[in-house]
């Protein structure tokens, strides 16, 4: 009986040791970075989808609703509401909005004091395929965005598009 119990314990110990060697190590920081990257990419995809439906209000949901949110383009706009109004004034029809695509996305996470990603720098290119132009004449360009992780998830706090 003792030898059977000893054999079960030894086999169990060997299996545990073997599975510990073959199981991939879970790196919490890498898992959190992958989740942040995925969340930002999903938000950018949702943003393009909203634009392509001519839904500026939903497009703007990726921006932090704050008076400090900043957009730098041909002019500097500060505040969520002024940025929203600028989009609505510059793109008044679905034809003027056209189809938006983003390419060459690069996401770099920046850790805060506690070591967790609190900010992200996102760069890339945009292209508008459209049949009409309103105030906004540019169809292609580059952008850099600063995203902040807050209570409502990842949101854009600074957008520099040219």
ABEGO torsion letter per residue (X at the ends): XAAAAAAAAAAAAAAAAAAAAABBBBBAAAAAAAAAAAAAAAAAAAAAAAAAAGBAAAAAAABBBBAABBBBBABBBBEAAAAAAAAAAABABAAAAEBBBBBGBBBBBBBBAAGBBABBBBBEBBBBBBABBBABABABBBBBBBBBBBAAEBBBABBBBX
